[in-house]
Amino acid sequence: MRLRSFEAANTQQAMAALRAALGDQAVIVATQTLSHGGIRVTGAVDQDELDLAALLDAAASPPARAQLAAMATFHELAGSWPARLDAALGSSMASEPAAALAEALRRLYRFMPTDLEAPQAWLLAGPPGAGKTATLAKLAARAVLAGRSVTVATCDLERAGGLAPLQALLEPIGVAPVPFKEPDELAALQAGHGSLMLIDTPGLNLFRAQDVGVLSRLLPASGAELLPVLPAEGGAGNSGELAHVCAALGAKRFIATKLDAARRLGALLAAADAGLAFAEAGIGPTIGSGIAVLTPDGLARLLWQRHCDHDRLEEATA
């Protein structure tokens, strides 16, 4: 019920104002003569009944669910993923698709940014062309800018140009890479390193036992945490299998690269489905473009925006 009061010089004028505002269904609940001689009329009208069941339902609104289902198809998220998304949305009250998706991602996955504050070592590994060396340089730059002492070690010595590409990337921050060939050399270097060590490796085919063996020898010698670097444009199937291998080797999280070059991002979620947590993402090809922490809200906005951009392009070219 809604109450409204109207004042006028006489009852007829007050009633006319009340009917105009509340409609003919309004009920007069009080009439009062004012001290200055005017009239106040108070009326009441029933409001539309609320659908209490719908308002109290914890599920995301049907439009948001339908839109997110279309988004999942766009990002090539097949198999059980749509059903898992729907289940994760079951307790979401968000009506905006990106907000609902952020809640679902928070329930489905882990987000663990790399902690470059504590003394430790990270061993970066990934397939050829994933952007691993550039990612290492970005992490080193971030640590140096934070006032950390950084040691960079590399066994990626057979690539074109040898040490020169990595040296060029690190030169602006005053860090010189230290080459090594055998795990025992790395162990000796690890014993005397500063507060943070970043280890670069060659591009590896992690579907080949020989290349997996390289990591299985380096990791115990370095005492480092394996940090996979996986390209966002690599395809969900390949990314998921690579992440399974890395998880078996002890990896806890991964860094995504080439977000600027990828439109369909199922590869990121496939890696997380394999058990790896989201850490950071490279957001451009240059060192200056930096590296961004992945969060549920940020990833949801990215996934949703890529889908919306595709829809707009389809409409423009139809």
Secondary structure, DSSP 8 states (H G I E B T S, - for coil): -EEEEEEESSHHHHHHHHHHHH-TT-EEEEEEE-TTS-EEEEEEE------HHHHH--S--HHHHHHHHHHHHHTT--TTHHHHHHHHGGG----SHHHHHHHHHHHH--B-----SSSEEEEEE-STTS-HHHHHHHHHHHHHHTT--EEEEE---SSTTTTHHHHHHHGGGT---EE--SHHHHHHHHHT--SEEEEE-----TTSHHHHHHHHHHHHHHT-EEEEEEETTS-HHHHHHHHHHHHHTT--EEEEE-GGG-S--HHHHHHHHTT-EEEEEE-SSSGGG-EEE--HHHHHHHHHHHHHHHHHHHHHH-
